[in-house]
Amino acid sequence: MPVEITKRDYSLTGRDTKLAEERGLANAQWFTCNISRQRLKELMQRRDGPAIRDTLVWFALLIISGTLGYLTWGTWWALPCFVAYGTLYGSTSDSRWHEPGHRTAFKTVWMDDALYEIASFMVFRESVPWRWSHTRHHTDTIIVGRDPEIAVPRPADLLGLALDFFALRRAPKELVRMVQHCFGQLTPAEATYIPVEERHKVYRNARIYILIYATVITWAIAIHSILPLMYVGLPSLYGSWLMVVFGLTQHAGLAEDVLDHRLNTRTVYMNPIFRYLYWEMNYHTEHHMFPIVPYHALGKLHQELKADMPKPYNGLWEAYREIIPTIFRQAKDPTYFVRRPLPDPAQPVPSLEPA
Amino acid sequence: MNDTWIEVCGSGDIEKEDVIRFDHDGRTFAIYRTADDSYHATDGLCTHAYVHLSGGFVMGHIIECPKHNGRFDFTTGQAKGAPACVDLKTYPVKVDAGKVFLNPSG
């Protein structure tokens, strides 16, 4: 018997927005696992060292791969060089955008803010709108009509997801918004989460981004070569595939409209190289439950909480064995989702109603 | 300013560089102790999303909200950047005979 498609309204100003508010899902109280204040204080401690080290290594890798790409330009050897450069530029910038966005990567605030601005540009996200978008994502994680960062709305758009691997769905929308911002306009959705006093920064930064892109395009035209764009602009597209591979593991296929991050967020064990590239965001359930804990302490936080958590996924392979069939099924049946089994509770399973 | 002082807790009940929640008369406050043993008080809820600041992180004179990482200088109440855009209200605190007192009328 064919399944009836029930299409929900994922906009932030539509039917499901009102419904989420009426159901008490907006700005609600979320479940958190028990952890002693003393231990949490230890884990919240900020340090500059790990992020300075990781950032220097990241920039060094960008410079090395970019230089090799320049030296081998015109040969097939340039291909792996630009795959490496683009991936570091267009995918690793996602985690370097994310952690400083929370101002938890460094102890020193200006370092967080500087890296946030640089990484925002690289990952092709305007820094101010995306800071507020991500704030809303943490307030109302995967609440339909409230969360602007739901990666796989149902029914799943398989073609759109395929395009996402090279930012071909996201980037044109982002560019249109950027131009809108240059003219001093926000979208209706942005107007719901960007405060009035922050909006002048949106318009200013959009003009800076456009100016940089216009300069690079002009340079490429002047020298009759695509090479400048291989370093700035295009890597946000051709290098974004790994960001999608990592990013889909966060919430794709899991429950909507619940107030327990254990039910709508995954923790996936990853090898040290992936954890470096992703800045430990594989511990995503822990991050959502305690966003105040810096990335370099998330592994320790995971150890503290894991008895109260669903079983983590043992690598990307295990996660995608669940995600891929789920997304294919959600393309036809938008009511389907993965139900994460919670452990026998050391504390009661929370009510899904807001406190 | 009303000169009514409310007993909050013993001065040792708050750890150094930490914060506790104090509820009084239908209101909620955050009471802070710095590393050099000065005590401060603000409204208990973050001005951004109304989350209890007592779950947050104290660094020097800064309190960071546990939910969205908004920061305030709790000695002045000043918001220190997005998503904290509106200042916190601060309240006088005094320590007398090993007890912390709050003047909730500000």
Interface residues (C-beta under 8 A of the other chain):
Chain A: N27 R37 K41 M44 R46 H102 R103 T104 K107 V109 V128 R131 W132 T135 H138 T139 P195 E197 E198 F290 P291 I292
Chain B: D18 H48 A49 Y50 G56 F57 M59 E64 C65 P66 K67 H68 N69 R71 K80 G81 A82 P83 C85
